[in-house]
Amino acid sequence: MRVGYIGLGAMGGALARHLVGKYTLTVLDLNQAAVKTFEALGASAASSPAEVARNSDIVLLCLPRSADVEKVIFGPSGLAEGLSAGKIVIDQTSGIPGETHEFAQRLRALGVSMFDAPVSGAMATAVAGTISVIASGPKHAFEQARPVLTSISPNVFHCGERVGNGQTIKAINNMINACCRFATLEAVAMGRKYGLTLQAMTEALNHSTGRNYTTTGMLPNIAQGRQSTKFALALQVKDMNQAMLLGTDRGVPLPMATIARGLLQIALNTLGQNAQLEQMIGVIESMAGTRLAPSPLSPQSAQA
């Protein structure tokens, strides 16, 4: 089977690596260094999305936004120019469900099936091949492409025939993750002001009802001075904005998610477009006037 992958950024590159050596792989990205890395691994490079489509039976996309997906599919030298009946397009972008559904309808007129399959998990799980793949769309196309998806990870879920359901679940997951992250960080900051160590709180919380993804993953990394996440703050704001629009569309107020989105936007406005989600730790620390973990330069820096 011939497979194409467009979008070799941090996440897309990690996912696409699992396809190397298993399929005849054609790749495309604006970053030529990323493309050359895949060429060295045995993949072929394409000069346009149309070329990827002509050389592939299944094409996967992992791009920043749905607007980028539309351009890659329907723009000049786009996928649509090289696709033919029976081929499959899989969108792994954390995109807008309604727009992805529309793209699928437009491709259906060409006899091409499209479904969404965004992923959820830390970068480490993408590299390890254990990330969750949340797919939705025509079951026949999903079953045909399942071997490709399970090459990326065995944790593949089909969430309905409607294209966009997977991205909706991803948006729900993003909201829960952001709300839990900030609730945990601000509560731990309060604990630090009372003189509790981050290590003590982490151990206790992870054996209590407050246990969540942030307490099990992020807090231990902070305590040990390691980077806890690798994700652009601007993309997190984008994901939350998309989630909020889904709520608005159905009249769901989402007050908790609104607060989390506001904190992210404040941080982005303050830190700039190149900021990383990791820097939210400093924002919470500044708001509380404390440090979650002692500074290497001042071990006793925590406020009691």
N, C-alpha and C positions, 0 to 999 in steps of 0.2 A: 504494500500500500504506500502511496506517495502522500506525504504530509507537508504542509506549508505552515510556517509560523511567522507572524508579523507583530513586532513589538518585543524587543529583547532588552527591555529595561530590567530593573532589579528583580521584579516579580516574574515578568514574562521570560527573561533569560533563565531564571532558575527552573521554571516549568518546562521550557523547551529543551533544556539539557537532558531531561529524562527520555526524550524522543530520539536522541542521537544514537545511532547504531541499531535502533529497532525498526526504523522506517527510512525510506529515501526522503531526506529532509531538505527543504528549501526555505531559506530565511530572508528576512528583510527588516531593516531598521535604519533610522536616520543616523544613528551612531555607528560609524564604519568600524570603529575598534571592536564593538560588540559583534558585528558581522564577521570580522576577521577571526575572532575567537572561535566562532562556530565553524568557520571554514577549516580552521586547524583541527577541529574535532571530526571533520568529515562531511559537514553539511555543505550544500551549494548555496551561493548567494544569488539573489535576483535583483534586477535593476528597477522593478516596479511591482505594484500589487498585481497588475494584470499578468505579469510573468509568473508570479507565485501561483496564481490561479491556474494558468495553463499547465504548470508542472506538478499540480497537486490534485489528489482526489478529495482531501479534507484540508481546509485552511482554518487555522486558529488565530485569533486576534487577542492581544492584550495591550490595550492602549489607554492613555490617560482619561479620555472622555468620549461620550457617545458622538460628539461632533467630529472627533477624529476618526471614529469608526465609519461614520457616513462618508467622510472624504475618502477614506481608503477603499471603501466598497464602490461608491458611485461617482467619485471624482475622476479627473483626467487620468488615464492609464490605471484606473481602479480595478478592483477584483472583478466587477461585473463584466468588464471587457474580455476577461479570460475564462470566466466560468461557463460551464455547459451543464446540460440537464444531468441530474444524478449526483452532482457534487454537493459537498456539505460545507457550510461555514459555521464555525463555533466562536462565539464572542465571549471571551473571558474577562472583558473589561467590567469594572464596577460602574456600569452605565445606567441610563435612565430606562426603566422597563418599557414604557410606552413607545419610546423612540426605537428601541431594539425590536419590539413587536412590529412596528411599521417597516423597518428594514427587512424583516423576514417576509412580510407580505409582498414587498417589491421584488424580492429575489424569487419568490414562489412563481411569479410570472415567467421566470426563466427556467423553471423546472429545478431550481436549486433549493435545497433545504437549509434552513438556518435555525440554530437554537443558541441559547445563552448558557454559559457554564462558568460563572465567576468562582473565585476561590476564597477561602477564609482560613486564616491561620498565620502564625508568625513566619518570618522569612526562613527560619531554621526548619520549619516543617515543609516549606516548598523545596528547600535543598535536599532534605531527607527523603522526600517523596511520600509524605504522610499528610499533606495538606488536604482540607476538605474541598471537594469540587461539587458545586451546587448547580445542577443542570435543570433546564426545563425547555420543552418544545416537543415537536413531533416524535413520538416514541420510536417509530421505525428508523428515523435518522439517528436518534440517540443510541439505539441498539447497534446500528451499523458503526457508529463512532466510539462505542464503549471501550474497545480494546485500546484506542489511542488515549482516552481519558484515564483508564486504569494503568496505563504506562506512566502517567504523571503521578497518580496516587491511587491506592486501592479504595480510598474513602470517597466514593462517587455516589451522589444521591440524585435521583430524578424526581422533581417536585411538581410535575404536572405537564400537560400538553401545551399550555399557553406559554408562548415565548415571552420572557420577562419575569416569570415567577421566580426564577433563580436569583435574578438581580434584586427582586423585591425582598427575598429572604436575606440576601447579603446586606441590603440597606437596614433591615431590622436588626441584624447582627451588629452592624456598625454602630447603630444607636445604643444598643445595650452595652457594647464594649466601651464606648466613649463615656456613657453615664457612670458605669462601674469604675472606670479609670479615675475620673475626677472625684467621685465620691470617696474612693479609697485614698487617693493622694491627699485630699484635704483633711480627712479624718486622721490619717497618719501624721500629718503636719501638726494637728492639734495634740496628738499623743507626744510628739517630740517637745512641744512647749511645756508639757507636764514632766519632762525628763525621761520619758521612756525611750529605750533604744529601738532603732529600726529592726534589729535582729530579733529582739524580744517580741515586738508586735507582729512581725512576719510569722514567727513560729506559732504564736498563739492564734492568730487569725486563720492560719492555714489548717488549724484543727478545730475551728469554730464555724458558726453559721455565716460569718462574714467572708468566708473563703470565696475567691473568684479568680479570674484569669490574671488580674493585676497583682493580687497577693501571691499567687503561685509563680508568676513569671517575672513581672516587672520589679517587685520589691526586692527579691533576692539579688537581682542584678545591680540595683541601686546600692544595696548594702555592701556589695563586693566591688563597687567602683567600675562595673562593666556597663557597656551600652545596653539599654533595655529594649530598644526598638529601632528599626531602620525604615523610616517612612517619612515622606515629605509632609510638612504641616499643611501646605496648600492643598494637597490631595485629600487630607483628612477633612479639611473645611469643605472641599468639593463634595465628598461623600456625605457629609452631614447635611449640606444644603439640598442635595438630591433627596435624602431621606425626609427632610422637612417638607419638601414639595409633595411627596407622596401622601404625607399626612394632611396637608392642605387640600389636596385633591379629593380626599374622602371625609373632610370635616373632622379630623382627629387633632386635638389641640397640641399634644406632645409637649407639655410644660417642662418636663425634666430634660428632654432632648434639646429644647430651646435654650436652656441655661448652658448645657454642654457646648452647643454650637456657638453661643455667645463668647464663652471662654476661649474657644479655639480662634474665633475671629479677632478677639482682642490681642491674642498672642501673635497672630499672623500680621496684624497691623503694626504691632510693636517691633517684632523681630525681623520682618521682611519676608519676601517671597521665597527666599532660599532656606528658610528655617526648617528644622526637622522637628517631628513630633516629640522627640526626646527632650527638646527644650521646654516643653510644657512643665517638666519637673521644676525648672527654675522659676517659672511663672507662679506655680503654686507655692513654692518656697518664699518668693517675694511677697505674695499676698499674705502669707501667715507670719512672715518675719522670722523664719527659722530655716534650718537645713534638715532635709530628710536623713541624710547620712553625714557624718563629720567630714569636713574638707581635709584632703591630704596635708594641707599646709597648716591646718589648725584643728587637731583632733578633738578639741573640747569645744568646738564652735556651736554646738546645739544649744538652743535656749531652753531653760528649765521653767 
